[in-house]
Amino acid sequence: MRIAVDAMGSDNFPEPDVAGAVAAARRQDLTILLVGDEKLIQEELTRIKARDLAIEIHHAEDRIRMSDKPGVALKDKPASSIHLGLQLVKEGRADAYVSAGNTGAIMAIATLNKLQRIRGIKRPALSAIYPIEGRPLIILDVGANVDSRPEWLQQFALMGSLYSQTVLGIAEPRVALLSNGEEAGKGSQLIQESEALLRKTPVNFVGNIEPSGLLEDKVDVLVTDGFTGNILLKTFEGTQHFIRNALGRELRRDLISMLGGILSGQAFVRMRRYVDPERIGGAPLLGLRGIVLVSHGSANAVAIQNAILQAGKAVSADIIGAIQGGLQHLISPNQ
């Protein structure tokens, strides 16, 4: 199995990108294709003493920055590590691509230039995965499609359910629509029409769910439009950041609080694991004719390693073939 990895993607490139790739190659029988500045990659491989591993370097003269607009990155940076990494997948020289780079640019280049959509998929979906109570929750869409249609959400549900089952290991994923109430008929016109479609879709649809229910182990696949999903994602991340900082301040407020924090240290460590995105590493762009996983820009080596290992599972599970097969239940033969 050959996994292409963007060595210039993370905020602190190439250290976590290369270190994570090396760790993944040490854990599994993988060939890693590091894409980026050859000199920087080689220096990092030497620094961490990565020897006797199946690692190739594919030089890229340019890199796409987080501040680059997707349209500009698509047209003006053809020699970037994102362009070249996705090209390796397109040509069949890599089985999957992993990057902690500019998500919008990855989405644009993969969809419009390199991989394009699976036949029958109306719109690809950007997902996010969080470990909730020891189970991975996949949320889609979280930003690829600001405006959505009911048939798009139906396809998101199918793709998310298949990914949860075949890659994340959930035997019968519970699929829900994000809404302002659990009762049938609640929500916007989009939600109401999507609910009617999902009840006819070959997934384990459990109905609508409110945001407060997401942390209660009631759902494995959460379906929403990209605008709402992006707000949910940023609210979730912001809440984590707020709680972490507020708790840290309070534990340093006085001697008794500091002592309590020390005594409770292991409990806090275990609590963090419940929602630690590093355990997942990255999330897939679903609906493309190629496997692409995107990590957060702040990803460390552990997150990159886990994203690569997850990409390997997606290859082994043939998630592209699974989606193509699932679509046969939703589209007519002439589409």
C-alpha positions in Angstrom: 0.0 0.0 0.0 1.3 3.4 -1.0 0.2 6.6 0.9 1.2 10.0 -0.3 1.7 12.5 2.6 2.0 16.3 2.3 5.2 17.1 4.1 4.5 20.8 3.9 0.9 20.8 5.1 0.9 21.4 8.9 1.5 24.8 10.6 4.9 23.5 11.9 5.9 21.6 8.7 7.9 19.5 8.0 8.6 18.1 11.5 5.2 16.6 12.5 4.3 15.6 8.9 7.5 13.7 8.4 7.7 12.3 12.0 4.1 11.1 11.7 4.8 9.4 8.4 7.8 7.7 9.8 5.8 6.5 12.8 3.1 5.1 10.5 5.7 3.3 8.3 7.2 1.7 11.4 3.8 0.5 12.6 2.4 -1.0 9.4 3.7 -2.3 6.1 3.3 0.9 4.1 5.2 2.8 1.5 5.1 6.5 2.3 5.5 9.0 -0.5 6.6 12.3 1.2 5.7 15.2 -1.1 7.4 18.6 -0.6 10.7 20.4 -0.4 13.2 17.5 -0.8 16.0 19.3 1.1 13.8 20.0 4.2 12.3 16.5 4.1 15.7 14.8 3.9 17.1 16.9 6.7 14.1 15.9 8.9 14.5 12.2 8.1 18.2 12.5 9.0 17.4 14.3 12.2 15.0 11.6 13.5 17.2 8.8 12.2 14.6 7.3 9.9 16.4 4.4 8.2 15.4 1.2 6.5 11.9 2.3 5.9 9.9 2.3 2.7 9.9 6.1 2.2 10.1 7.9 -1.1 10.6 11.7 -1.5 8.7 13.5 -4.3 10.0 17.0 -4.7 7.5 19.9 -4.9 8.9 23.3 -5.6 6.0 25.2 -4.1 3.6 25.0 -1.2 0.1 26.3 -0.6 -0.2 28.5 2.5 -3.2 28.5 4.9 -3.9 32.1 3.8 -4.1 31.2 0.1 -7.5 31.4 -1.5 -8.6 28.1 -3.0 -9.2 29.5 -6.5 -5.7 31.1 -6.5 -4.1 27.9 -5.2 -5.9 25.9 -7.9 -4.7 28.0 -10.8 -1.4 29.6 -9.7 0.4 26.9 -7.8 0.6 23.7 -10.0 4.0 22.8 -8.5 2.7 22.7 -4.9 2.8 19.7 -2.7 -1.0 19.5 -2.7 -1.2 19.4 -6.5 1.6 16.9 -6.8 0.3 14.7 -4.0 -3.2 14.5 -5.5 -1.7 13.9 -8.9 0.0 10.7 -7.5 -3.4 9.4 -6.5 -4.9 10.3 -9.9 -2.2 8.4 -11.7 -2.5 5.4 -9.4 1.0 5.8 -8.0 -0.5 6.3 -4.6 -3.5 4.7 -3.0 -4.5 7.6 -0.8 -3.4 11.2 0.1 -3.0 12.7 3.6 -2.5 16.4 4.3 -2.8 18.9 7.1 -2.8 21.7 4.7 -5.3 24.3 3.4 -8.6 22.5 3.4 -10.3 24.7 0.9 -7.4 24.3 -1.5 -7.3 20.6 -1.1 -11.1 20.4 -1.8 -10.9 22.6 -4.9 -7.9 20.9 -6.4 -9.2 17.4 -5.7 -12.7 18.1 -6.9 -12.1 20.4 -9.9 -8.7 19.4 -11.2 -7.3 16.0 -10.0 -9.8 13.4 -8.8 -13.3 14.7 -9.5 -16.5 13.2 -8.2 -17.6 9.6 -8.1 -20.1 9.1 -10.9 -23.6 9.9 -9.5 -22.4 11.9 -6.5 -24.0 15.4 -6.7 -21.5 17.1 -4.3 -18.5 15.8 -2.3 -18.7 16.3 1.5 -16.1 17.5 3.9 -16.3 15.5 7.2 -15.0 15.8 10.7 -14.5 12.9 13.1 -14.5 13.1 16.9 -14.2 10.3 19.5 -17.3 10.5 21.7 -17.5 8.1 24.6 -15.0 5.8 22.9 -16.9 5.8 19.5 -16.0 7.8 16.5 -18.7 10.3 15.4 -18.5 11.4 11.8 -20.1 14.7 10.9 -20.8 15.8 7.3 -20.9 18.2 5.7 -18.8 20.7 7.7 -18.0 23.2 5.0 -17.8 22.0 1.4 -21.4 23.0 0.5 -22.8 26.1 2.1 -26.2 25.7 0.4 -27.4 22.1 0.1 -30.4 20.2 -1.3 -32.2 17.2 0.3 -30.8 14.7 -2.2 -27.3 15.9 -1.3 -27.9 15.3 2.4 -29.2 11.9 1.4 -25.9 11.1 -0.3 -24.0 12.5 2.7 -25.9 10.1 4.9 -25.1 7.1 2.7 -21.4 8.0 2.4 -21.0 8.7 6.1 -22.8 5.5 7.1 -20.6 3.4 4.7 -17.4 5.1 6.0 -18.4 4.6 9.6 -19.1 0.9 9.0 -16.3 -0.1 6.7 -13.4 2.1 8.0 -14.3 3.2 11.5 -15.6 -0.2 12.5 -19.2 0.6 13.6 -21.3 -2.5 12.9 -24.7 -0.6 12.4 -24.0 3.1 12.3 -26.9 5.3 13.7 -27.6 8.1 11.3 -29.3 11.3 12.4 -30.1 14.8 11.0 -29.1 17.8 12.9 -32.2 19.9 13.8 -33.7 22.2 16.4 -35.9 19.4 17.7 -36.0 15.6 17.7 -39.7 15.4 16.7 -40.5 14.5 13.1 -41.5 17.6 11.1 -39.2 19.9 13.0 -36.5 22.0 11.3 -36.2 24.0 8.1 -37.7 22.9 4.8 -34.3 21.4 3.9 -34.4 19.2 7.1 -38.0 18.2 6.6 -37.5 17.1 3.0 -34.2 15.4 3.8 -35.9 13.5 6.7 -38.5 12.1 4.3 -35.7 11.0 1.9 -33.6 9.4 4.7 -36.5 7.3 5.8 -36.3 5.6 2.4 -32.5 5.3 2.3 -30.7 2.0 3.1 -29.1 3.4 6.3 -29.9 3.1 10.0 -31.7 6.4 10.2 -32.7 7.2 13.8 -34.4 10.6 13.1 -33.5 14.1 14.1 -31.1 15.1 16.9 -30.4 18.4 18.7 -26.8 19.6 19.3 -27.1 18.7 23.0 -27.5 15.1 22.1 -24.3 14.7 20.2 -22.2 14.0 23.3 -24.6 11.4 24.7 -23.7 8.5 22.4 -27.0 8.6 20.5 -25.6 8.9 16.9 -22.6 7.7 14.8 -23.2 9.7 11.7 -24.5 13.3 11.8 -25.8 14.8 8.6 -26.2 18.5 8.0 -25.6 21.2 5.4 -22.1 22.7 5.1 -23.0 26.1 6.6 -24.6 24.6 9.7 -21.9 21.9 10.0 -19.1 24.5 9.9 -20.7 26.6 12.6 -21.2 23.4 14.8 -17.6 22.4 14.3 -16.2 25.8 15.2 -18.5 26.1 18.2 -17.4 22.6 19.4 -13.7 23.5 19.0 -14.2 26.9 20.7 -16.0 25.3 23.6 -13.2 22.8 24.1 -10.7 25.7 24.1 -12.8 27.8 26.5 -13.2 24.9 29.0 -9.5 24.0 28.9 -8.4 27.6 29.5 -11.0 28.3 32.2 -10.2 25.1 34.0 -6.5 25.8 33.8 -7.0 29.3 35.3 -9.1 28.0 38.2 -6.7 25.3 39.1 -3.9 27.9 39.4 -6.0 30.3 41.4 -4.9 29.3 44.9 -2.9 26.6 46.7 -5.9 24.3 47.5 -7.0 24.5 43.8 -3.5 23.7 42.7 -3.3 20.7 45.0 -6.7 19.5 43.8 -5.5 19.8 40.2 -2.4 17.7 41.0 -4.5 15.0 42.7 -7.0 15.0 39.8 -4.3 15.0 37.0 -4.9 11.5 35.8 -8.7 12.0 35.7 -8.2 15.1 33.5 -5.9 13.1 31.2 -8.6 10.4 30.8 -11.3 13.0 30.2 -9.3 14.6 27.4 -9.1 11.3 25.6 -12.9 11.3 25.2 -12.8 14.1 22.7 -9.1 14.1 21.6 -9.1 14.5 17.8 -5.5 13.3 17.7 -6.8 9.8 18.2 -8.6 10.0 14.8 -5.9 12.1 13.1 -7.9 13.3 10.1 -11.2 13.2 8.3 -12.1 12.1 4.7 -13.3 14.1 1.8 -16.1 11.8 0.7 -17.5 11.5 -2.8 -14.2 11.8 -4.7 -12.6 9.2 -7.0 -9.7 8.9 -4.7 -9.1 8.6 -0.9 -8.2 12.0 0.7 -7.8 12.6 4.4 -7.4 16.1 5.8 -5.8 16.8 9.3 -6.0 20.0 11.2 -3.2 22.5 10.6 -2.1 22.3 14.2 -1.8 18.5 13.9 1.2 16.9 15.7 3.0 13.7 14.7 0.5 11.5 16.5 -2.4 13.0 14.5 -0.5 12.6 11.2 0.4 9.0 12.0 -3.3 8.2 12.8 -4.5 9.9 9.7 -2.2 7.8 7.6 -3.3 4.6 9.3 -6.9 5.6 8.8 -6.2 6.2 5.2 -4.8 2.7 5.0 -8.0 1.3 6.5 -10.0 3.2 3.9 -7.9 1.7 1.1 -8.3 -1.9 2.5 -12.0 -1.4 2.9 -12.3 -0.1 -0.7 -14.5 2.8 0.5 -14.7 4.1 -3.1 -16.2 0.8 -4.3 -18.5 0.7 -1.3 -19.9 4.2 -2.1 -20.3 3.3 -5.8 -22.2 0.1 -4.8 -24.4 2.1 -2.3 -25.3 4.6 -5.0 -27.0 2.0 -7.0 -29.9 2.1 -4.5 -30.3 5.9 -5.0 -29.8 6.7 -8.7 -31.2 5.4 -11.9 -29.0 3.5 -14.3 -28.9 6.3 -16.9 -27.4 8.9 -14.4 
